[in-house]
């Protein structure tokens, strides 16, 4: 009898541990709660990356640095989401980039700020954008680390009459570090 009770406690402990571990590995959170429930939820996913060598060299006051960003996106699907995703193949959507935070002594902007993506059920797609970082004349020159917080977002893709969400949007904030120098 005691062994059976110990087994049940052990199983409950394992389930709680597994749930806690799964939640601790979440890297990015979706924009909103998905109105689609069940076996067909679709959600966009975004990653922004860049070549670290573009930001490893110090940026001098008065200098503008061009950093090429790779914006990688895909659509994650549930069990039967593939069928709906196949029906949406080729539909376009907007990807927006913006600067959320920056040091007072620099300016930063994107060209382009908005890109057009296309739903592709099979592949991960990549778009490029240029991030320009301009360090003002009054910036520190003692190898200060600057941090840019970049927001990348895709809005929900709505169906006819904008009532039903077909693909849930996604938003992620990335940090890009750079160094000032003489």
C-alpha positions in Angstrom: 0.0 0.0 0.0 2.8 2.4 0.9 4.6 1.6 -2.3 1.5 2.5 -4.4 1.1 5.8 -2.6 4.8 6.6 -3.1 4.4 5.7 -6.9 1.5 8.2 -7.2 3.5 10.9 -5.4 6.5 10.2 -7.7 4.3 10.4 -10.8 2.7 13.7 -9.7 6.2 15.1 -9.0 7.4 14.1 -12.4 4.5 15.7 -14.1 4.9 19.0 -12.2 8.7 18.9 -12.9 8.0 18.3 -16.7 5.6 21.2 -16.8 8.0 23.6 -15.0 10.8 22.6 -17.3 8.8 23.1 -20.5 7.8 26.6 -19.4 11.3 27.6 -18.5 12.6 27.0 -22.0 10.2 29.5 -23.7 12.3 32.1 -25.5 9.6 34.2 -27.2 6.0 34.9 -26.3 3.3 35.4 -28.9 1.6 38.8 -29.2 -1.8 37.7 -28.1 -3.8 34.7 -27.0 -4.9 32.7 -30.0 -8.6 32.7 -30.7 -8.1 29.4 -32.7 -8.3 26.5 -30.4 -8.0 22.8 -31.1 -5.9 21.0 -33.7 -5.4 23.7 -36.3 -3.6 26.7 -34.7 -1.1 28.5 -36.8 1.4 31.0 -35.5 4.1 33.1 -37.1 7.7 32.8 -35.7 10.5 35.3 -36.2 14.2 35.4 -35.6 16.6 38.3 -36.3 20.3 37.7 -36.7 23.4 39.6 -38.0 27.1 39.0 -38.6 28.8 39.8 -35.2 31.8 41.2 -37.0 29.7 44.2 -38.2 29.3 45.4 -34.6 32.5 44.2 -33.0 34.6 47.1 -34.3 34.2 50.4 -32.4 32.0 53.0 -34.0 33.5 56.5 -33.8 31.5 59.7 -33.0 30.1 61.1 -36.3 30.3 57.6 -38.0 27.3 55.7 -39.3 27.5 51.9 -39.5 25.3 49.7 -41.7 24.4 46.3 -40.1 22.7 43.8 -42.4 19.9 42.0 -40.5 18.6 38.6 -41.6 14.9 38.3 -40.6 13.9 34.7 -40.7 10.3 33.7 -40.4 8.1 30.7 -40.7 4.6 29.5 -39.7 4.3 27.0 -36.9 1.4 24.6 -37.3 -0.7 22.3 -35.1 -1.7 18.7 -36.0 -4.1 19.6 -38.8 -2.8 23.1 -39.4 -0.9 22.0 -42.5 -4.1 21.8 -44.5 -5.2 25.4 -43.6 -1.6 26.6 -44.1 -1.6 25.0 -47.6 -4.8 26.9 -48.4 -3.1 30.2 -47.3 0.0 29.5 -49.4 1.1 32.7 -51.2 -0.8 35.2 -49.0 1.3 38.2 -48.1 1.7 39.8 -44.7 3.8 42.7 -43.2 6.9 42.3 -41.0 7.6 45.5 -39.0 10.9 46.5 -37.5 11.3 49.3 -35.0 13.8 50.6 -32.4 12.3 50.2 -28.9 15.3 51.6 -26.9 18.6 53.2 -27.8 21.3 55.3 -26.1 20.7 59.1 -26.1 24.0 59.6 -27.9 23.1 57.7 -31.0 20.4 57.4 -33.7 19.3 54.2 -35.4 16.9 53.4 -38.3 16.0 50.6 -40.7 15.8 50.5 -44.5 13.2 49.0 -45.0 11.2 49.3 -41.8 8.4 47.2 -43.2 8.9 44.1 -45.4 6.4 41.9 -47.1 6.5 38.2 -46.3 4.6 35.4 -48.1 3.1 32.3 -46.5 5.1 29.3 -47.5 3.9 26.0 -45.9 7.2 24.1 -46.5 10.1 26.5 -46.0 11.7 29.0 -43.6 12.0 32.3 -45.4 14.6 35.0 -45.0 14.3 38.8 -45.7 17.1 41.4 -45.3 17.0 44.8 -43.8 19.7 47.4 -43.1 20.1 48.8 -39.7 21.9 52.1 -39.6 23.6 53.1 -36.4 24.8 56.7 -36.2 26.9 57.7 -33.2 26.5 61.4 -32.4 29.5 63.7 -31.8 28.8 63.9 -28.1 29.0 60.1 -27.7 31.5 58.6 -25.2 34.7 57.5 -26.8 36.0 55.2 -24.1 34.7 51.9 -25.6 31.3 52.3 -24.1 28.8 49.5 -24.9 25.6 50.7 -26.6 22.5 48.6 -26.7 19.7 48.8 -29.3 16.5 47.0 -28.5 14.9 45.9 -31.8 11.2 45.0 -32.1 10.2 42.7 -34.9 6.5 42.0 -35.3 4.0 40.3 -37.6 0.3 41.1 -37.0 -2.4 38.4 -36.9 -3.6 37.3 -40.4 -7.3 37.6 -40.4 -9.9 35.8 -42.5 -12.8 37.2 -44.5 -14.5 40.2 -42.8 -11.5 40.4 -40.3 -13.5 38.3 -37.8 -11.5 35.0 -37.5 -7.7 34.9 -36.9 -6.2 32.4 -39.4 -2.5 32.8 -38.3 -1.6 34.2 -34.9 0.8 37.1 -34.9 4.2 37.2 -33.3 6.4 39.8 -31.6 10.0 39.5 -30.4 12.4 42.1 -29.0 16.1 41.5 -29.7 19.2 43.3 -28.3 22.0 44.4 -30.5 25.3 45.5 -28.8 27.9 47.8 -30.3 30.9 49.6 -29.0 31.9 53.3 -29.3 35.5 54.3 -29.8 37.8 57.1 -30.7 
